Amino acid sequence: MNLYFQLDLYLYNDNLYLYLESGVVPSPLEQFEIIPFLPMKIGDLYFSFTNPSLFMLLTLSLVLLLVHFVTKKGGGKSVPNAWQSLVELIYDFVPNLVNEQIGGLSGNVKQQFFPCIFVTFTFLLFCNLQGMIPYSFTVTSHFLITLGLSFSIFIGITIVGFQRNGLHFLSFLLPAGVPLPLAPFLVLLELISYCFRALSLGIRLFANMMAGHSLVKILSGFAWTMLCMNDLLYFIGDLGPLFIVLALTGPELGVAISQAHVSTISICIYLNDATNLHQ
Amino acid sequence: MLEGAKSIGAGAATIASAGAAVGIGNVFSSLIHSVARNPSLAKQLFGYAILGFALTEAIALFALMMAFLILFVF
């Protein structure tokens, strides 16, 4: 009873002090809660301004500010400072990726796809990294958002495929040199695997982010429970879980960067498949 | 009863980590083999290995996600 009361107070008042007093660790999934800041309803549509929207806007404005300050006064300096070399690092990283993955096309065409892929990469990277700040919200840990992104990219890639190859794009579903009796099964299998790409692209990012953040939360919950035992032995032993949480933050940052990288590579591979058809 | 079943389910979901462990081990053992054969490619191969590692790890996280869903959502 008391436990629930404390939890309720924490949830409704959002009062950190009470939460700290109670020593009760809430569910690790609580950090993913969506709270509407400006409730809005247009008909049956739910258009509220929620914390994901806030953090997405925050990410966008951070990235835009960074790029703006770096390229102020007609582009940066020839000897870059730390911020400028960070932006240059990101900007150099993506064209390499695009050139490596989308082969067989002229430089012009690669340039055509580069801005879209660059924006996707930067958005994912900064969303993931921003989520690592304590008490912030990880936008990419909601499959509503990652699946929305991956489905729109998937539809876009399919449109690009049809635009470049016309109806020849359908030959994508049947690898060359397949015996005819096998063809119906293979077409079905390839179609399923093609459609599953949209799902796997979104789920991979979401699962990585959600699992990582929950893991850190659970482990820090262990440390917190130990700290609240009011015992000197436990107080000293508390350094163990605390250090594990601290150490886990490092790989978590690595996952945040590598998942943005992996998603971008997957998008490039899918785009290459759609434009070059299994070549 | 339900609590117990939840715990059993979540525990069973973590068996999938075994497969991911084999996969990740395979990725890095292949990396070591390849680098031993041709050390000059080490940098390029490491990039591929990290990519393979991230893809394999994602599968392990699907299982972890299932365990979380069983424990906390239902």
Boltz contact constraints between the chains, C-beta under 6 A:
constraints:
  - contact:
      token1: [A, 27]
      token2: [B, 72]
      max_distance: 6.0
  - contact:
      token1: [A, 29]
      token2: [B, 72]
      max_distance: 6.0
  - contact:
      token1: [A, 204]
      token2: [B, 58]
      max_distance: 6.0
  - contact:
      token1: [A, 207]
      token2: [B, 61]
      max_distance: 6.0
  - contact:
      token1: [A, 207]
      token2: [B, 62]
      max_distance: 6.0
  - contact:
      token1: [A, 207]
      token2: [B, 65]
      max_distance: 6.0
  - contact:
      token1: [A, 208]
      token2: [B, 58]
      max_distance: 6.0
  - contact:
      token1: [A, 208]
      token2: [B, 61]
      max_distance: 6.0
  - contact:
      token1: [A, 211]
      token2: [B, 61]
      max_distance: 6.0
  - contact:
      token1: [A, 211]
      token2: [B, 64]
      max_distance: 6.0
  - contact:
      token1: [A, 211]
      token2: [B, 65]
      max_distance: 6.0
  - contact:
      token1: [A, 214]
      token2: [B, 68]
      max_distance: 6.0
  - contact:
      token1: [A, 258]
      token2: [B, 54]
      max_distance: 6.0
  - contact:
      token1: [A, 262]
      token2: [B, 54]
      max_distance: 6.0
